[in-house]
Amino acid sequence: MEEPNFHASEEAATGDAANGQLGSGIVQNDQPQLGDAPNKKQRDTGGEPEGPKNLSPPLFGQQAPVEELHPQHPLPSTGDAHDAVVCVNPENNSEDISDTGLSSARAEELLAVYGPNAVKAKQIPEWKKVVQRYLRVTPILLLIASLLSVSVEVDGSRDWLSFGLLLFLCNVMVWADYLGERSASDAISAVEKLAAVECSVKRDGSYGPINVVDLVPGDVIWLKAGMVVPADGVFVPPQKHICVDESALTGESLPIKKFRGSELLSGSVVQRGEGAMLVQRTGVHSFYGKTIALLARAESKGHLRTILDAAAKVLTWTAVGFAVFLIFWERFHPVWRENSHGDASVGILFKRAFTLIAAVIPAAMPVVTTTVLAVGAVAISKEHAVVSRLSAIEEAAGVEILCTDKTGTLTLNLLSLSRDEICTEAGFTPDQVLLYASLAATLTDPDALDAAINAAVDMGERQQFEVLDYTPFNPVDKRADSIVRSKTGEVTLVTKGAPHVISELVCAPGDTATQQRLRAIIEEKARRGLRTLGVAIKPVDNDAITKLDEASEICNKTAWTLVGFLSLLDPPRPDTKDTLERSKGMGISVKMLTGDQQAIAAETARLLGLGDNISGPEIFRSRPKGLESDLAFREYISSVDGFSGVYPEHKFEIVDNLQQGGCLVAMTGDGVNDAPALKRATFYDPFVLVGLRRDF
């Protein structure tokens, strides 16, 4: 009988997060799809990459055509320069990639073609924002009324008092409105500050510091721990891997190990290791640049300001209508003229009209509104909340839909081990599963996975064993091994790794029942989006063996014994579920927007009681049948409980469609990928509901 293939089920369900040892959510298709966020298998192949075809997964719904930009190739002569990206074989140690880099002359040519590696979003200067407010109807009418009060004499005198008061009202109205909304324009500046400033680039055969603005596709840069990746590119030789944190960009809670050929996104942070990166995309065509470009599009007029502006317009134009009627009545009506009013000069008539306008228009409305909201801000501050924009107080009270990021907002953004999800084999306890997993982990500079295991294990028990030899995880074997000696002198081989790999180790050929049982466990964990790890042990008969190579040769015929499976996840914050339930009780519909895989998103939604209707990013790539019209598409977005695998532009589109449907939408999140949607929402500010920092 043919043996069941664990790879068939688990490889499709593996998103080799962190160090590639974990089984994750289910991936429906290994091939890149337009509009899809690259899944872990596309961006971070668990082993060595297959070749250039995997180097350029779609970014923000666009797949750039491949173009070689190294010195021996000519510049592209047609089309948008940024439509080309570098494509190399990461296994190629050719001198033009890792040994020489670009020449200075070539870099200058490419800079002229591609432009600087910067996105200068068009922003209105502060002085222009103030001037624009003075040019609105109400301030202009107040200015005219103030000028008429002092320029037209009545009984031989000029009304300087009215002039001063009207001018004061005009200035207060303009500046109160400007200062009250000023914080809404800070998003682009805040995101731009996260960018790297300088990096080490190989030019003319040697590395040297270069401003990131001067980077071009084809450059080779050297990445170090703590560095912000300044452009999109691929990891290239000589180093084999590097660990980066993409949580602020994609929502992935785990640091990700990048192997040769893996794509690195601009704005991610190098957590461990160092190595070379070949630049592929710069400027507005990079992941980071597209986020800033979306921010520039995300201007959103606040709900309170919309209401106040509408009320002001109605009152102002009503006053103007009465003033025009008054001028014509005084000037031309015979009854008025017979009562000795007909001799009034045109100047006096206009002065009376604009006095009426000044009395009716709501010049003090911004001041009164700001004062009332300031009182509310004081009350909110007593609840340990920070009010950064006063109009947000009123907007929060009217929110109908809350869109929230998952990683770091609903969850802790901290990988932890769930003891309830530990699956043990007969004869072993959950504590033993943890113990052996920790013995196959490192205590020195552990990655997120090993740190979570070490945090859960009883260190007193672990110290009863001496680790004689240790081999860290590698992408070929997909496991980490160690040989340990107990206090009683017993020597044991310990391994932990991808669950399908461990399953194959412990299952005897022909043992179909065990194979099917273990595969069912693996698939169940994968469907729920849990990151799963298998643990197994093998006794060593010779107590003198201290090296893994020696033990492997002697014990190659000895069977491995499965200890069990561990499951790790990014858990919800302790108060998130209660807060979301109270929000629903207030009539607020909550939708989760995450870049994580659908299985992980569904499991988080289940734990928080958000519902099980989680949509993927495919609807933004191509609208399904029945959702072709904008109205049907908006209704569909309103009906789902959340979205998985979404990029910043998808979050932006979701919020925009909900707003176009007439809803007051709030957005909360803490990552760069949330910034465009945050700014687009009617009410936005991070951590509005989750308790880490209540900020209105």
Buried (B, 14 or more C-beta within 10 A) or exposed (E): EEEBEBEEBBBBBBBBBBBBBBBBBBBEEEEBBEBBBBBBBBBBBBEBBEEBEBBBBBBBBEBBEBBBBBBEEEBBEEEEBBEBBBBBBBBBEEEBBBEBBBEEEBBEBBBEBBBBBBBEBEEEEEEEBEEEBBEBEBBEBBBBBBBBBBEBEEEEEEBEEBBEBBBEBBBBBBBBBBEBBEBBBEBBEEBBEBBBEEBBBBBEEEBEEBBBBBBBBBBBBBBEEEBBBBBBBBBBBEBBBBBBBBBBBBBBBBBBBBBBBBBBBBBBBBBBBEBBBBBBBBBBBBBBBBBBBBBBEBEBEBBBBEEBBEEBBEBBEEBBEBBEEBBEEBBEEEEBBEEEBEEBEEEBBBBBBBBBBBEBBBBEBBBEBBEEBEEBBEEBEEEEBEBEBBBBBBBBEEBBBBBBBBBBBBBBBBBBBEEEBBBBBEEBEBBBBBBBBBBBBBEEEBBBBBBBBBBBBEEEBBEEBEBBBBBBBBBEBBBBBBBBBEEEEEBBBBBBBBBBBBBBBBBEEEEEEBBEEBBEBBBEBBBBBBBBBBBBBBEBEEEEBBEBEBBBEEBEEEEBBBBBBBBBBBBBBEEBBEBBEEBBEEEBBBBBBBBBBBBBBBBBBBBBEBBEEBBBBBBBBEBEEEBEEEEEBBEBBBEBBBBBBBBBBBBBBBBBBBBEBEBBBBBBBBBBBBBBBBBBBBBBBBBBBBBBEBBB
